[in-house]
């Protein structure tokens, strides 16, 4: 088991939108996933999406939304 030091991206209501992991932790997770047989991944429907780019886009949208709320 990996001990993770995750931090969460939350909205104004405190709902969790995403998780921040140290890059080393992220690499450990990917390495562990690579060791699983393909059948296990398919059975568990493990999905390492969304991509980093998608997460950054979501964070940018949320940041703009929060900035907009502060100017209203």
N, C-alpha and C positions, 0 to 999 in steps of 0.2 A: 504494500500500500504506500502511496506517495502522500506525504504530508504537504498540503498546499497552503500557501499564504495568499489566498485570493482576496482581492478587494473588489467591491461592487460599484458599478455605475448605476445610480438610482435617479428616478425622476423626482419632481417636486413633492410628490406624495410619499416618497420613500420606497416605491416599487422597484425591484431589481430589474434592470434592463440588460446588464451585461456584467462580465467578470474580467478583471484585470489579473493577469498572472505574470510573474517574472518570466523572462524569456527562457531561463534555464529550466523552470518548472514546465513550461510549455513544451520544450524539447524532450523532457523526460516522458511526458504524456504521449507525445508522438512516437517516441521510441517504443514504449510499452504497447501502443496500438499496432505497431509494425510487427511485434512478436506474436500477435494473436493470429490464429488461422483465419483465412478469408471467410470460412463458414461461420465462425464465431462473430465476426463483425457484422455479417449479413443477418444472422439470427437476432442479434441484439440491436440491430439497426443503429449502430454507432455512427454518428455523423459529426465530423470535425468542422462543419460549416457553422456559422458563416465565416468567410475569409476575413483576414485582417483589414482589408480594404473596405469590406462591407461594415465591419464594426466601427472603423474610423468615420465612415460616412454617417452612420447612425449617431455617433457621438457628436459630429459636427451639426447635424440637424437638431439634436437635443440642445446643444449649446446655443444655437441661434434662437430656438424657441424660448429658452430661459432668459436670454438677453432681451428678447422682445417683451417678455413678461415684466422685466424690471423697468422698462421704459413706458409702460402703460399707466 
